[in-house]
Amino acid sequence: MKDIETKEELISQVRQWVAIDEQMKITNEKIKKIRELKTHLTKNICDYIHNKNMQKNKIYISNGTLSFYEKKDYSPLTYSYVEKCLGELIADKKQVDFIIQYMKDHRDIHTVPDIRRNIDKKLLKNE
């Protein structure tokens, strides 16, 4: 992709950007629905396998096998979680608050230029 040198090139690239943004929005919605369906199917299959005590079995498919296991799903490491854990270790709430504030104040921050698309909902209703 070449750099923009003229107003016409700017307009062309803005149009391309909007079209790509729209494609991404549609694709992400499709992926969300597919992910929800896969989650539902996974639960149904795993429930059946568990109820029939078949966890050690494998299902052979065209290009490999499916095996069943227990996955550990960790919750995200958030400030509220860190604060809760520190509160369990450090009795002085002021020290805990100080540590949390220190962590927030000393995070690495990177500023990068970006574009935000704001869709006018009034215009969508008229379509």
ABEGO torsion letter per residue (X at the ends): XBBBABAAAAAAAAAAAAAAAAAAAAAAAAAAAAAAAAAAAAAAAAAAAAAAGAAABBBBBAAEBBBBBBBBBBBBBBAAAAAAAAAAABABAAAAAAAAAAAAAABBBBBBBBBBBBBBAAAAAAX
